[in-house]
Amino acid sequence: MAKNQKFYTPEFKQQIVDLYNSGQYSYPQLEREYGVSRSVMSNWVKQLSPIKTAEGETVTLKEYKTLQKEIQRLKIENEILKKATAIFAKEQ
């Protein structure tokens, strides 16, 4: 980790994203006012901006990726359970 790397709280990141998404602030304005680089803010906006689903719910990209990992983990567990069930069924 770089020595000069700044740490930003999740609340601060979300505040910046909300300001940008409101349409009242541009990246250059936020960069001047808060001293955060455009590339960092761009990543925050990609990760934390809400995405509307077909059911009308909203999730962030970060939440979506977390859900995808959970689905993959559950699929693997399901396969293990299927194999275990087959093994136990053969023994009886």
PDB file of N, CA, C and O in Angstrom:
ATOM      1  N   MET A   1       0.848  -1.178   0.000  1.00  0.00           N
ATOM      2  CA  MET A   1       0.000   0.000   0.000  1.00  0.00           C
ATOM      3  C   MET A   1       0.891   1.237   0.000  1.00  0.00           C
ATOM      4  O   MET A   1       1.880   1.293   0.731  1.00  0.00           O
ATOM      5  N   ALA A   2       0.557   2.194  -0.789  1.00  0.00           N
ATOM      6  CA  ALA A   2       1.350   3.414  -0.889  1.00  0.00           C
ATOM      7  C   ALA A   2       1.267   4.219   0.404  1.00  0.00           C
ATOM      8  O   ALA A   2       0.236   4.224   1.077  1.00  0.00           O
ATOM      9  N   LYS A   3       2.355   4.895   0.743  1.00  0.00           N
ATOM     10  CA  LYS A   3       2.399   5.665   1.984  1.00  0.00           C
ATOM     11  C   LYS A   3       1.467   6.868   1.947  1.00  0.00           C
ATOM     12  O   LYS A   3       0.906   7.245   2.976  1.00  0.00           O
ATOM     13  N   ASN A   4       1.298   7.467   0.790  1.00  0.00           N
ATOM     14  CA  ASN A   4       0.478   8.674   0.677  1.00  0.00           C
ATOM     15  C   ASN A   4      -0.980   8.382   0.333  1.00  0.00           C
ATOM     16  O   ASN A   4      -1.754   9.303   0.074  1.00  0.00           O
ATOM     17  N   GLN A   5      -1.354   7.111   0.329  1.00  0.00           N
ATOM     18  CA  GLN A   5      -2.716   6.762  -0.029  1.00  0.00           C
ATOM     19  C   GLN A   5      -3.679   7.205   1.067  1.00  0.00           C
ATOM     20  O   GLN A   5      -3.457   6.944   2.250  1.00  0.00           O
ATOM     21  N   LYS A   6      -4.742   7.875   0.658  1.00  0.00           N
ATOM     22  CA  LYS A   6      -5.734   8.364   1.609  1.00  0.00           C
ATOM     23  C   LYS A   6      -6.798   7.300   1.829  1.00  0.00           C
ATOM     24  O   LYS A   6      -7.071   6.485   0.949  1.00  0.00           O
ATOM     25  N   PHE A   7      -7.392   7.321   3.013  1.00  0.00           N
ATOM     26  CA  PHE A   7      -8.486   6.425   3.343  1.00  0.00           C
ATOM     27  C   PHE A   7      -9.770   7.237   3.405  1.00  0.00           C
ATOM     28  O   PHE A   7      -9.836   8.256   4.092  1.00  0.00           O
ATOM     29  N   TYR A   8     -10.787   6.784   2.688  1.00  0.00           N
ATOM     30  CA  TYR A   8     -12.075   7.462   2.688  1.00  0.00           C
ATOM     31  C   TYR A   8     -13.123   6.535   3.278  1.00  0.00           C
ATOM     32  O   TYR A   8     -13.151   5.343   2.970  1.00  0.00           O
ATOM     33  N   THR A   9     -13.981   7.078   4.122  1.00  0.00           N
ATOM     34  CA  THR A   9     -15.030   6.278   4.746  1.00  0.00           C
ATOM     35  C   THR A   9     -16.096   5.923   3.707  1.00  0.00           C
ATOM     36  O   THR A   9     -16.267   6.638   2.720  1.00  0.00           O
ATOM     37  N   PRO A  10     -16.804   4.828   3.931  1.00  0.00           N
ATOM     38  CA  PRO A  10     -17.898   4.483   3.015  1.00  0.00           C
ATOM     39  C   PRO A  10     -18.952   5.593   2.918  1.00  0.00           C
ATOM     40  O   PRO A  10     -19.534   5.803   1.854  1.00  0.00           O
ATOM     41  N   GLU A  11     -19.191   6.291   4.008  1.00  0.00           N
ATOM     42  CA  GLU A  11     -20.171   7.377   4.006  1.00  0.00           C
ATOM     43  C   GLU A  11     -19.718   8.517   3.099  1.00  0.00           C
ATOM     44  O   GLU A  11     -20.521   9.088   2.361  1.00  0.00           O
ATOM     45  N   PHE A  12     -18.424   8.847   3.157  1.00  0.00           N
ATOM     46  CA  PHE A  12     -17.882   9.905   2.314  1.00  0.00           C
ATOM     47  C   PHE A  12     -17.986   9.515   0.842  1.00  0.00           C
ATOM     48  O   PHE A  12     -18.384  10.325   0.004  1.00  0.00           O
ATOM     49  N   LYS A  13     -17.623   8.266   0.533  1.00  0.00           N
ATOM     50  CA  LYS A  13     -17.700   7.788  -0.846  1.00  0.00           C
ATOM     51  C   LYS A  13     -19.128   7.893  -1.366  1.00  0.00           C
ATOM     52  O   LYS A  13     -19.363   8.367  -2.477  1.00  0.00           O
ATOM     53  N   GLN A  14     -20.084   7.441  -0.541  1.00  0.00           N
ATOM     54  CA  GLN A  14     -21.481   7.485  -0.969  1.00  0.00           C
ATOM     55  C   GLN A  14     -21.958   8.920  -1.148  1.00  0.00           C
ATOM     56  O   GLN A  14     -22.759   9.206  -2.038  1.00  0.00           O
ATOM     57  N   GLN A  15     -21.471   9.817  -0.308  1.00  0.00           N
ATOM     58  CA  GLN A  15     -21.840  11.234  -0.431  1.00  0.00           C
ATOM     59  C   GLN A  15     -21.360  11.797  -1.770  1.00  0.00           C
ATOM     60  O   GLN A  15     -22.103  12.506  -2.450  1.00  0.00           O
ATOM     61  N   ILE A  16     -20.137  11.486  -2.142  1.00  0.00           N
ATOM     62  CA  ILE A  16     -19.589  11.951  -3.418  1.00  0.00           C
ATOM     63  C   ILE A  16     -20.411  11.384  -4.573  1.00  0.00           C
ATOM     64  O   ILE A  16     -20.751  12.107  -5.509  1.00  0.00           O
ATOM     65  N   VAL A  17     -20.728  10.100  -4.507  1.00  0.00           N
ATOM     66  CA  VAL A  17     -21.517   9.452  -5.561  1.00  0.00           C
ATOM     67  C   VAL A  17     -22.893  10.101  -5.663  1.00  0.00           C
ATOM     68  O   VAL A  17     -23.375  10.369  -6.764  1.00  0.00           O
ATOM     69  N   ASP A  18     -23.517  10.350  -4.530  1.00  0.00           N
ATOM     70  CA  ASP A  18     -24.841  10.980  -4.535  1.00  0.00           C
ATOM     71  C   ASP A  18     -24.784  12.385  -5.128  1.00  0.00           C
ATOM     72  O   ASP A  18     -25.677  12.780  -5.879  1.00  0.00           O
ATOM     73  N   LEU A  19     -23.739  13.138  -4.795  1.00  0.00           N
ATOM     74  CA  LEU A  19     -23.588  14.479  -5.354  1.00  0.00           C
ATOM     75  C   LEU A  19     -23.420  14.421  -6.870  1.00  0.00           C
ATOM     76  O   LEU A  19     -24.021  15.211  -7.598  1.00  0.00           O
ATOM     77  N   TYR A  20     -22.606  13.489  -7.335  1.00  0.00           N
ATOM     78  CA  TYR A  20     -22.393  13.354  -8.779  1.00  0.00           C
ATOM     79  C   TYR A  20     -23.682  12.922  -9.478  1.00  0.00           C
ATOM     80  O   TYR A  20     -24.043  13.472 -10.519  1.00  0.00           O
ATOM     81  N   ASN A  21     -24.375  11.934  -8.901  1.00  0.00           N
ATOM     82  CA  ASN A  21     -25.596  11.420  -9.518  1.00  0.00           C
ATOM     83  C   ASN A  21     -26.750  12.415  -9.477  1.00  0.00           C
ATOM     84  O   ASN A  21     -27.709  12.278 -10.237  1.00  0.00           O
ATOM     85  N   SER A  22     -26.669  13.416  -8.599  1.00  0.00           N
ATOM     86  CA  SER A  22     -27.738  14.413  -8.539  1.00  0.00           C
ATOM     87  C   SER A  22     -27.749  15.280  -9.797  1.00  0.00           C
ATOM     88  O   SER A  22     -28.755  15.919 -10.104  1.00  0.00           O
ATOM     89  N   GLY A  23     -26.633  15.302 -10.520  1.00  0.00           N
ATOM     90  CA  GLY A  23     -26.542  16.092 -11.740  1.00  0.00           C
ATOM     91  C   GLY A  23     -26.135  17.535 -11.496  1.00  0.00           C
ATOM     92  O   GLY A  23     -25.979  18.301 -12.447  1.00  0.00           O
ATOM     93  N   GLN A  24     -25.964  17.913 -10.251  1.00  0.00           N
ATOM     94  CA  GLN A  24     -25.600  19.294  -9.925  1.00  0.00           C
ATOM     95  C   GLN A  24     -24.085  19.500  -9.908  1.00  0.00           C
ATOM     96  O   GLN A  24     -23.612  20.635  -9.957  1.00  0.00           O
ATOM     97  N   TYR A  25     -23.337  18.420  -9.838  1.00  0.00           N
ATOM     98  CA  TYR A  25     -21.874  18.512  -9.756  1.00  0.00           C
ATOM     99  C   TYR A  25     -21.244  17.645 -10.831  1.00  0.00           C
ATOM    100  O   TYR A  25     -21.745  16.565 -11.146  1.00  0.00           O
ATOM    101  N   SER A  26     -20.144  18.124 -11.391  1.00  0.00           N
ATOM    102  CA  SER A  26     -19.365  17.346 -12.355  1.00  0.00           C
ATOM    103  C   SER A  26     -18.117  16.834 -11.645  1.00  0.00           C
ATOM    104  O   SER A  26     -17.816  17.242 -10.523  1.00  0.00           O
ATOM    105  N   TYR A  27     -17.400  15.941 -12.309  1.00  0.00           N
ATOM    106  CA  TYR A  27     -16.160  15.437 -11.722  1.00  0.00           C
ATOM    107  C   TYR A  27     -15.174  16.574 -11.412  1.00  0.00           C
ATOM    108  O   TYR A  27     -14.611  16.599 -10.318  1.00  0.00           O
ATOM    109  N   PRO A  28     -14.947  17.517 -12.345  1.00  0.00           N
ATOM    110  CA  PRO A  28     -14.002  18.594 -12.031  1.00  0.00           C
ATOM    111  C   PRO A  28     -14.417  19.428 -10.814  1.00  0.00           C
ATOM    112  O   PRO A  28     -13.571  19.825 -10.013  1.00  0.00           O
ATOM    113  N   GLN A  29     -15.720  19.691 -10.679  1.00  0.00           N
ATOM    114  CA  GLN A  29     -16.179  20.462  -9.519  1.00  0.00           C
ATOM    115  C   GLN A  29     -15.932  19.696  -8.228  1.00  0.00           C
ATOM    116  O   GLN A  29     -15.446  20.263  -7.250  1.00  0.00           O
ATOM    117  N   LEU A  30     -16.261  18.422  -8.222  1.00  0.00           N
ATOM    118  CA  LEU A  30     -16.049  17.600  -7.024  1.00  0.00           C
ATOM    119  C   LEU A  30     -14.560  17.441  -6.725  1.00  0.00           C
ATOM    120  O   LEU A  30     -14.147  17.416  -5.566  1.00  0.00           O
ATOM    121  N   GLU A  31     -13.766  17.335  -7.785  1.00  0.00           N
ATOM    122  CA  GLU A  31     -12.318  17.195  -7.621  1.00  0.00           C
ATOM    123  C   GLU A  31     -11.732  18.428  -6.936  1.00  0.00           C
ATOM    124  O   GLU A  31     -10.910  18.310  -6.027  1.00  0.00           O
ATOM    125  N   ARG A  32     -12.158  19.606  -7.375  1.00  0.00           N
ATOM    126  CA  ARG A  32     -11.674  20.853  -6.764  1.00  0.00           C
ATOM    127  C   ARG A  32     -12.156  20.998  -5.318  1.00  0.00           C
ATOM    128  O   ARG A  32     -11.394  21.385  -4.433  1.00  0.00           O
ATOM    129  N   GLU A  33     -13.417  20.684  -5.100  1.00  0.00           N
ATOM    130  CA  GLU A  33     -14.010  20.920  -3.783  1.00  0.00           C
ATOM    131  C   GLU A  33     -13.535  19.918  -2.733  1.00  0.00           C
ATOM    132  O   GLU A  33     -13.303  20.296  -1.585  1.00  0.00           O
ATOM    133  N   TYR A  34     -13.388  18.641  -3.110  1.00  0.00           N
ATOM    134  CA  TYR A  34     -13.064  17.603  -2.122  1.00  0.00           C
ATOM    135  C   TYR A  34     -11.652  17.053  -2.235  1.00  0.00           C
ATOM    136  O   TYR A  34     -11.206  16.316  -1.355  1.00  0.00           O
ATOM    137  N   GLY A  35     -10.942  17.398  -3.303  1.00  0.00           N
ATOM    138  CA  GLY A  35      -9.558  16.953  -3.439  1.00  0.00           C
ATOM    139  C   GLY A  35      -9.404  15.478  -3.746  1.00  0.00           C
ATOM    140  O   GLY A  35      -8.378  14.880  -3.425  1.00  0.00           O
ATOM    141  N   VAL A  36     -10.408  14.890  -4.361  1.00  0.00           N
ATOM    142  CA  VAL A  36     -10.364  13.480  -4.745  1.00  0.00           C
ATOM    143  C   VAL A  36     -10.194  13.415  -6.257  1.00  0.00           C
ATOM    144  O   VAL A  36     -10.862  14.146  -6.989  1.00  0.00           O
ATOM    145  N   SER A  37      -9.307  12.547  -6.730  1.00  0.00           N
ATOM    146  CA  SER A  37      -9.045  12.483  -8.169  1.00  0.00           C
ATOM    147  C   SER A  37     -10.252  11.941  -8.933  1.00  0.00           C
ATOM    148  O   SER A  37     -11.085  11.211  -8.394  1.00  0.00           O
ATOM    149  N   ARG A  38     -10.313  12.323 -10.198  1.00  0.00           N
ATOM    150  CA  ARG A  38     -11.423  11.921 -11.061  1.00  0.00           C
ATOM    151  C   ARG A  38     -11.487  10.405 -11.198  1.00  0.00           C
ATOM    152  O   ARG A  38     -12.576   9.832 -11.168  1.00  0.00           O
ATOM    153  N   SER A  39     -10.346   9.750 -11.347  1.00  0.00           N
ATOM    154  CA  SER A  39     -10.359   8.291 -11.533  1.00  0.00           C
ATOM    155  C   SER A  39     -10.897   7.577 -10.297  1.00  0.00           C
ATOM    156  O   SER A  39     -11.610   6.581 -10.415  1.00  0.00           O
ATOM    157  N   VAL A  40     -10.559   8.081  -9.119  1.00  0.00           N
ATOM    158  CA  VAL A  40     -11.065   7.483  -7.882  1.00  0.00           C
ATOM    159  C   VAL A  40     -12.577   7.667  -7.802  1.00  0.00           C
ATOM    160  O   VAL A  40     -13.313   6.728  -7.495  1.00  0.00           O
ATOM    161  N   MET A  41     -13.033   8.895  -8.083  1.00  0.00           N
ATOM    162  CA  MET A  41     -14.480   9.149  -8.046  1.00  0.00           C
ATOM    163  C   MET A  41     -15.215   8.318  -9.086  1.00  0.00           C
ATOM    164  O   MET A  41     -16.307   7.816  -8.822  1.00  0.00           O
ATOM    165  N   SER A  42     -14.629   8.171 -10.255  1.00  0.00           N
ATOM    166  CA  SER A  42     -15.247   7.376 -11.308  1.00  0.00           C
ATOM    167  C   SER A  42     -15.453   5.932 -10.860  1.00  0.00           C
ATOM    168  O   SER A  42     -16.499   5.336 -11.115  1.00  0.00           O
ATOM    169  N   ASN A  43     -14.453   5.383 -10.196  1.00  0.00           N
ATOM    170  CA  ASN A  43     -14.578   4.019  -9.669  1.00  0.00           C
ATOM    171  C   ASN A  43     -15.683   3.938  -8.622  1.00  0.00           C
ATOM    172  O   ASN A  43     -16.461   2.985  -8.613  1.00  0.00           O
ATOM    173  N   TRP A  44     -15.756   4.933  -7.743  1.00  0.00           N
ATOM    174  CA  TRP A  44     -16.817   4.958  -6.731  1.00  0.00           C
ATOM    175  C   TRP A  44     -18.185   5.008  -7.383  1.00  0.00           C
ATOM    176  O   TRP A  44     -19.103   4.300  -6.971  1.00  0.00           O
ATOM    177  N   VAL A  45     -18.321   5.848  -8.407  1.00  0.00           N
ATOM    178  CA  VAL A  45     -19.609   5.988  -9.084  1.00  0.00           C
ATOM    179  C   VAL A  45     -20.003   4.661  -9.729  1.00  0.00           C
ATOM    180  O   VAL A  45     -21.166   4.265  -9.651  1.00  0.00           O
ATOM    181  N   LYS A  46     -19.062   3.971 -10.361  1.00  0.00           N
ATOM    182  CA  LYS A  46     -19.350   2.671 -10.974  1.00  0.00           C
ATOM    183  C   LYS A  46     -19.767   1.651  -9.920  1.00  0.00           C
ATOM    184  O   LYS A  46     -20.701   0.879 -10.134  1.00  0.00           O
ATOM    185  N   GLN A  47     -19.077   1.648  -8.787  1.00  0.00           N
ATOM    186  CA  GLN A  47     -19.334   0.655  -7.752  1.00  0.00           C
ATOM    187  C   GLN A  47     -20.584   0.945  -6.927  1.00  0.00           C
ATOM    188  O   GLN A  47     -21.285   0.016  -6.525  1.00  0.00           O
ATOM    189  N   LEU A  48     -20.870   2.206  -6.673  1.00  0.00           N
ATOM    190  CA  LEU A  48     -21.897   2.558  -5.695  1.00  0.00           C
ATOM    191  C   LEU A  48     -23.177   3.153  -6.267  1.00  0.00           C
ATOM    192  O   LEU A  48     -24.129   3.386  -5.524  1.00  0.00           O
ATOM    193  N   SER A  49     -23.217   3.400  -7.560  1.00  0.00           N
ATOM    194  CA  SER A  49     -24.440   3.950  -8.150  1.00  0.00           C
ATOM    195  C   SER A  49     -25.507   2.862  -8.234  1.00  0.00           C
ATOM    196  O   SER A  49     -25.199   1.714  -8.554  1.00  0.00           O
ATOM    197  N   PRO A  50     -26.744   3.213  -7.952  1.00  0.00           N
ATOM    198  CA  PRO A  50     -27.809   2.206  -8.004  1.00  0.00           C
ATOM    199  C   PRO A  50     -28.123   1.772  -9.432  1.00  0.00           C
ATOM    200  O   PRO A  50     -28.060   2.562 -10.374  1.00  0.00           O
ATOM    201  N   ILE A  51     -28.463   0.492  -9.561  1.00  0.00           N
ATOM    202  CA  ILE A  51     -28.854  -0.089 -10.839  1.00  0.00           C
ATOM    203  C   ILE A  51     -30.269  -0.625 -10.653  1.00  0.00           C
ATOM    204  O   ILE A  51     -30.529  -1.367  -9.705  1.00  0.00           O
ATOM    205  N   LYS A  52     -31.177  -0.260 -11.538  1.00  0.00           N
ATOM    206  CA  LYS A  52     -32.558  -0.739 -11.447  1.00  0.00           C
ATOM    207  C   LYS A  52     -32.659  -2.140 -12.046  1.00  0.00           C
ATOM    208  O   LYS A  52     -32.106  -2.416 -13.111  1.00  0.00           O
ATOM    209  N   THR A  53     -33.377  -3.022 -11.340  1.00  0.00           N
ATOM    210  CA  THR A  53     -33.595  -4.378 -11.824  1.00  0.00           C
ATOM    211  C   THR A  53     -34.959  -4.464 -12.500  1.00  0.00           C
ATOM    212  O   THR A  53     -35.743  -3.516 -12.461  1.00  0.00           O
ATOM    213  N   ALA A  54     -35.229  -5.594 -13.112  1.00  0.00           N
ATOM    214  CA  ALA A  54     -36.496  -5.788 -13.800  1.00  0.00           C
ATOM    215  C   ALA A  54     -37.680  -5.727 -12.830  1.00  0.00           C
ATOM    216  O   ALA A  54     -38.788  -5.356 -13.217  1.00  0.00           O
ATOM    217  N   GLU A  55     -37.438  -6.091 -11.574  1.00  0.00           N
ATOM    218  CA  GLU A  55     -38.506  -6.092 -10.576  1.00  0.00           C
ATOM    219  C   GLU A  55     -38.704  -4.717  -9.948  1.00  0.00           C
ATOM    220  O   GLU A  55     -39.534  -4.567  -9.051  1.00  0.00           O
ATOM    221  N   GLY A  56     -37.968  -3.727 -10.396  1.00  0.00           N
ATOM    222  CA  GLY A  56     -38.108  -2.378  -9.862  1.00  0.00           C
ATOM    223  C   GLY A  56     -37.228  -2.091  -8.656  1.00  0.00           C
ATOM    224  O   GLY A  56     -37.264  -0.984  -8.119  1.00  0.00           O
ATOM    225  N   GLU A  57     -36.440  -3.067  -8.219  1.00  0.00           N
ATOM    226  CA  GLU A  57     -35.527  -2.860  -7.099  1.00  0.00           C
ATOM    227  C   GLU A  57     -34.250  -2.200  -7.609  1.00  0.00           C
ATOM    228  O   GLU A  57     -33.987  -2.185  -8.811  1.00  0.00           O
ATOM    229  N   THR A  58     -33.470  -1.661  -6.695  1.00  0.00           N
ATOM    230  CA  THR A  58     -32.182  -1.102  -7.073  1.00  0.00           C
ATOM    231  C   THR A  58     -31.078  -1.765  -6.264  1.00  0.00           C
ATOM    232  O   THR A  58     -31.233  -2.013  -5.068  1.00  0.00           O
ATOM    233  N   VAL A  59     -29.977  -2.046  -6.917  1.00  0.00           N
ATOM    234  CA  VAL A  59     -28.793  -2.597  -6.274  1.00  0.00           C
ATOM    235  C   VAL A  59     -27.578  -1.880  -6.842  1.00  0.00           C
ATOM    236  O   VAL A  59     -27.633  -1.331  -7.942  1.00  0.00           O
ATOM    237  N   THR A  60     -26.493  -1.886  -6.099  1.00  0.00           N
ATOM    238  CA  THR A  60     -25.255  -1.314  -6.611  1.00  0.00           C
ATOM    239  C   THR A  60     -24.442  -2.415  -7.276  1.00  0.00           C
ATOM    240  O   THR A  60     -24.703  -3.601  -7.071  1.00  0.00           O
ATOM    241  N   LEU A  61     -23.468  -2.021  -8.063  1.00  0.00           N
ATOM    242  CA  LEU A  61     -22.601  -2.994  -8.722  1.00  0.00           C
ATOM    243  C   LEU A  61     -21.879  -3.837  -7.676  1.00  0.00           C
ATOM    244  O   LEU A  61     -21.683  -5.037  -7.866  1.00  0.00           O
ATOM    245  N   LYS A  62     -21.489  -3.215  -6.585  1.00  0.00           N
ATOM    246  CA  LYS A  62     -20.804  -3.933  -5.510  1.00  0.00           C
ATOM    247  C   LYS A  62     -21.722  -4.999  -4.916  1.00  0.00           C
ATOM    248  O   LYS A  62     -21.297  -6.133  -4.696  1.00  0.00           O
ATOM    249  N   GLU A  63     -22.985  -4.637  -4.656  1.00  0.00           N
ATOM    250  CA  GLU A  63     -23.948  -5.609  -4.131  1.00  0.00           C
ATOM    251  C   GLU A  63     -24.206  -6.716  -5.154  1.00  0.00           C
ATOM    252  O   GLU A  63     -24.337  -7.885  -4.791  1.00  0.00           O
ATOM    253  N   TYR A  64     -24.278  -6.344  -6.422  1.00  0.00           N
ATOM    254  CA  TYR A  64     -24.503  -7.323  -7.481  1.00  0.00           C
ATOM    255  C   TYR A  64     -23.366  -8.342  -7.529  1.00  0.00           C
ATOM    256  O   TYR A  64     -23.607  -9.545  -7.630  1.00  0.00           O
ATOM    257  N   LYS A  65     -22.142  -7.862  -7.458  1.00  0.00           N
ATOM    258  CA  LYS A  65     -20.996  -8.772  -7.483  1.00  0.00           C
ATOM    259  C   LYS A  65     -20.996  -9.683  -6.261  1.00  0.00           C
ATOM    260  O   LYS A  65     -20.667 -10.864  -6.365  1.00  0.00           O
ATOM    261  N   THR A  66     -21.364  -9.140  -5.105  1.00  0.00           N
ATOM    262  CA  THR A  66     -21.452  -9.946  -3.885  1.00  0.00           C
ATOM    263  C   THR A  66     -22.503 -11.032  -4.059  1.00  0.00           C
ATOM    264  O   THR A  66     -22.278 -12.180  -3.676  1.00  0.00           O
ATOM    265  N   LEU A  67     -23.643 -10.681  -4.630  1.00  0.00           N
ATOM    266  CA  LEU A  67     -24.705 -11.660  -4.872  1.00  0.00           C
ATOM    267  C   LEU A  67     -24.257 -12.732  -5.859  1.00  0.00           C
ATOM    268  O   LEU A  67     -24.582 -13.906  -5.685  1.00  0.00           O
ATOM    269  N   GLN A  68     -23.516 -12.341  -6.889  1.00  0.00           N
ATOM    270  CA  GLN A  68     -23.009 -13.311  -7.857  1.00  0.00           C
ATOM    271  C   GLN A  68     -22.071 -14.311  -7.184  1.00  0.00           C
ATOM    272  O   GLN A  68     -22.136 -15.508  -7.464  1.00  0.00           O
ATOM    273  N   LYS A  69     -21.199 -13.827  -6.298  1.00  0.00           N
ATOM    274  CA  LYS A  69     -20.287 -14.721  -5.580  1.00  0.00           C
ATOM    275  C   LYS A  69     -21.065 -15.674  -4.685  1.00  0.00           C
ATOM    276  O   LYS A  69     -20.730 -16.855  -4.590  1.00  0.00           O
ATOM    277  N   GLU A  70     -22.100 -15.165  -4.032  1.00  0.00           N
ATOM    278  CA  GLU A  70     -22.930 -15.992  -3.157  1.00  0.00           C
ATOM    279  C   GLU A  70     -23.661 -17.060  -3.970  1.00  0.00           C
ATOM    280  O   GLU A  70     -23.756 -18.208  -3.535  1.00  0.00           O
ATOM    281  N   ILE A  71     -24.174 -16.699  -5.137  1.00  0.00           N
ATOM    282  CA  ILE A  71     -24.846 -17.669  -6.005  1.00  0.00           C
ATOM    283  C   ILE A  71     -23.871 -18.769  -6.412  1.00  0.00           C
ATOM    284  O   ILE A  71     -24.218 -19.950  -6.383  1.00  0.00           O
ATOM    285  N   GLN A  72     -22.656 -18.387  -6.790  1.00  0.00           N
ATOM    286  CA  GLN A  72     -21.650 -19.371  -7.190  1.00  0.00           C
ATOM    287  C   GLN A  72     -21.309 -20.308  -6.040  1.00  0.00           C
ATOM    288  O   GLN A  72     -21.179 -21.517  -6.233  1.00  0.00           O
ATOM    289  N   ARG A  73     -21.164 -19.746  -4.840  1.00  0.00           N
ATOM    290  CA  ARG A  73     -20.867 -20.565  -3.663  1.00  0.00           C
ATOM    291  C   ARG A  73     -22.001 -21.550  -3.388  1.00  0.00           C
ATOM    292  O   ARG A  73     -21.751 -22.715  -3.081  1.00  0.00           O
ATOM    293  N   LEU A  74     -23.232 -21.091  -3.497  1.00  0.00           N
ATOM    294  CA  LEU A  74     -24.392 -21.953  -3.259  1.00  0.00           C
ATOM    295  C   LEU A  74     -24.503 -23.049  -4.312  1.00  0.00           C
ATOM    296  O   LEU A  74     -24.902 -24.170  -3.995  1.00  0.00           O
ATOM    297  N   LYS A  75     -24.154 -22.742  -5.561  1.00  0.00           N
ATOM    298  CA  LYS A  75     -24.167 -23.763  -6.612  1.00  0.00           C
ATOM    299  C   LYS A  75     -23.167 -24.870  -6.291  1.00  0.00           C
ATOM    300  O   LYS A  75     -23.464 -26.054  -6.449  1.00  0.00           O
ATOM    301  N   ILE A  76     -21.983 -24.470  -5.840  1.00  0.00           N
ATOM    302  CA  ILE A  76     -20.958 -25.454  -5.489  1.00  0.00           C
ATOM    303  C   ILE A  76     -21.426 -26.314  -4.317  1.00  0.00           C
ATOM    304  O   ILE A  76     -21.276 -27.536  -4.338  1.00  0.00           O
ATOM    305  N   GLU A  77     -21.992 -25.674  -3.298  1.00  0.00           N
ATOM    306  CA  GLU A  77     -22.509 -26.427  -2.149  1.00  0.00           C
ATOM    307  C   GLU A  77     -23.614 -27.384  -2.583  1.00  0.00           C
ATOM    308  O   GLU A  77     -23.684 -28.514  -2.101  1.00  0.00           O
ATOM    309  N   ASN A  78     -24.474 -26.937  -3.490  1.00  0.00           N
ATOM    310  CA  ASN A  78     -25.565 -27.766  -3.981  1.00  0.00           C
ATOM    311  C   ASN A  78     -25.024 -29.002  -4.692  1.00  0.00           C
ATOM    312  O   ASN A  78     -25.538 -30.104  -4.494  1.00  0.00           O
ATOM    313  N   GLU A  79     -23.989 -28.830  -5.521  1.00  0.00           N
ATOM    314  CA  GLU A  79     -23.372 -29.961  -6.215  1.00  0.00           C
ATOM    315  C   GLU A  79     -22.772 -30.947  -5.215  1.00  0.00           C
ATOM    316  O   GLU A  79     -22.895 -32.160  -5.387  1.00  0.00           O
ATOM    317  N   ILE A  80     -22.131 -30.434  -4.181  1.00  0.00           N
ATOM    318  CA  ILE A  80     -21.547 -31.305  -3.156  1.00  0.00           C
ATOM    319  C   ILE A  80     -22.640 -32.104  -2.470  1.00  0.00           C
ATOM    320  O   ILE A  80     -22.489 -33.305  -2.248  1.00  0.00           O
ATOM    321  N   LEU A  81     -23.738 -31.446  -2.135  1.00  0.00           N
ATOM    322  CA  LEU A  81     -24.850 -32.137  -1.477  1.00  0.00           C
ATOM    323  C   LEU A  81     -25.479 -33.194  -2.385  1.00  0.00           C
ATOM    324  O   LEU A  81     -25.875 -34.259  -1.911  1.00  0.00           O
ATOM    325  N   LYS A  82     -25.572 -32.911  -3.676  1.00  0.00           N
ATOM    326  CA  LYS A  82     -26.114 -33.889  -4.622  1.00  0.00           C
ATOM    327  C   LYS A  82     -25.225 -35.123  -4.673  1.00  0.00           C
ATOM    328  O   LYS A  82     -25.718 -36.251  -4.680  1.00  0.00           O
ATOM    329  N   LYS A  83     -23.915 -34.907  -4.710  1.00  0.00           N
ATOM    330  CA  LYS A  83     -22.977 -36.026  -4.755  1.00  0.00           C
ATOM    331  C   LYS A  83     -23.025 -36.832  -3.468  1.00  0.00           C
ATOM    332  O   LYS A  83     -22.976 -38.062  -3.494  1.00  0.00           O
ATOM    333  N   ALA A  84     -23.121 -36.133  -2.337  1.00  0.00           N
ATOM    334  CA  ALA A  84     -23.208 -36.829  -1.049  1.00  0.00           C
ATOM    335  C   ALA A  84     -24.491 -37.642  -0.961  1.00  0.00           C
ATOM    336  O   ALA A  84     -24.483 -38.761  -0.448  1.00  0.00           O
ATOM    337  N   THR A  85     -25.584 -37.094  -1.453  1.00  0.00           N
ATOM    338  CA  THR A  85     -26.860 -37.809  -1.446  1.00  0.00           C
ATOM    339  C   THR A  85     -26.767 -39.072  -2.301  1.00  0.00           C
ATOM    340  O   THR A  85     -27.269 -40.127  -1.915  1.00  0.00           O
ATOM    341  N   ALA A  86     -26.132 -38.960  -3.447  1.00  0.00           N
ATOM    342  CA  ALA A  86     -25.970 -40.128  -4.322  1.00  0.00           C
ATOM    343  C   ALA A  86     -25.128 -41.198  -3.650  1.00  0.00           C
ATOM    344  O   ALA A  86     -25.432 -42.386  -3.762  1.00  0.00           O
ATOM    345  N   ILE A  87     -24.085 -40.799  -2.963  1.00  0.00           N
ATOM    346  CA  ILE A  87     -23.224 -41.768  -2.262  1.00  0.00           C
ATOM    347  C   ILE A  87     -23.989 -42.469  -1.156  1.00  0.00           C
ATOM    348  O   ILE A  87     -23.916 -43.690  -1.017  1.00  0.00           O
ATOM    349  N   PHE A  88     -24.732 -41.686  -0.363  1.00  0.00           N
ATOM    350  CA  PHE A  88     -25.500 -42.288   0.729  1.00  0.00           C
ATOM    351  C   PHE A  88     -26.638 -43.174   0.205  1.00  0.00           C
ATOM    352  O   PHE A  88     -26.980 -44.164   0.853  1.00  0.00           O
ATOM    353  N   ALA A  89     -27.223 -42.852  -0.930  1.00  0.00           N
ATOM    354  CA  ALA A  89     -28.287 -43.653  -1.508  1.00  0.00           C
ATOM    355  C   ALA A  89     -27.750 -45.000  -1.986  1.00  0.00           C
ATOM    356  O   ALA A  89     -28.455 -46.006  -1.900  1.00  0.00           O
ATOM    357  N   LYS A  90     -26.515 -45.037  -2.487  1.00  0.00           N
ATOM    358  CA  LYS A  90     -25.904 -46.284  -2.931  1.00  0.00           C
ATOM    359  C   LYS A  90     -25.621 -47.205  -1.755  1.00  0.00           C
ATOM    360  O   LYS A  90     -25.705 -48.425  -1.895  1.00  0.00           O
ATOM    361  N   GLU A  91     -25.288 -46.647  -0.609  1.00  0.00           N
ATOM    362  CA  GLU A  91     -24.924 -47.446   0.562  1.00  0.00           C
ATOM    363  C   GLU A  91     -26.131 -48.148   1.160  1.00  0.00           C
ATOM    364  O   GLU A  91     -25.974 -49.165   1.836  1.00  0.00           O
ATOM    365  N   GLN A  92     -27.315 -47.639   0.931  1.00  0.00           N
ATOM    366  CA  GLN A  92     -28.506 -48.251   1.538  1.00  0.00           C
ATOM    367  C   GLN A  92     -29.038 -49.353   0.747  1.00  0.00           C
ATOM    368  O   GLN A  92     -30.036 -49.963   1.131  1.00  0.00           O
TER     369      GLN A  92
END
